[in-house]
């Protein structure tokens, strides 16, 4: 772990290959994952770039960007920009406030996403997919913000 400028860098991969002797003392698979809890100032920006990521974010952010081949993401709070991309992604996203400046971009080959707005609001959304199942309790209002764009090959999207 190190600080570079205003960024906290957490390196979760080693520079040497895994060897079975490294396994001694590990009692189960749960010891094989890094777990990090960070308290950030409100409106901080967060970027996670990892091959596989399970992240739970709770708070008020300026921007959240997550890029993972496989991801399981839970978000509760607010972000002006929320960008998720990956090959296989599950996302449970709940916005507790709407400022009408939000941009949400979800991109993945296979995606299962739910978006929940805890305050009734107008939204605009675009879905580009080879195969999709989209369910929205909120009307699509062109030009409104939050502005939601979802792209993928196979996706399931729920908006409420």
HELIX and SHEET records of a PDB file:
HELIX    1   1 UNK A   20  UNK A   23  5                                   4    
HELIX    2   2 UNK A   29  UNK A   32  5                                   4    
SHEET    1   A 2 UNK A   2  UNK A   4  0                                        
SHEET    2   A 2 UNK A   7  UNK A   9 -1                                        
SHEET    1   B 4 UNK A  44  UNK A  95  0                                        
SHEET    2   B 4 UNK A 103  UNK A 117  1                                        
SHEET    3   B 4 UNK A 147  UNK A 159  1                                        
SHEET    4   B 4 UNK A 124  UNK A 136  1                                        
END                                                                             
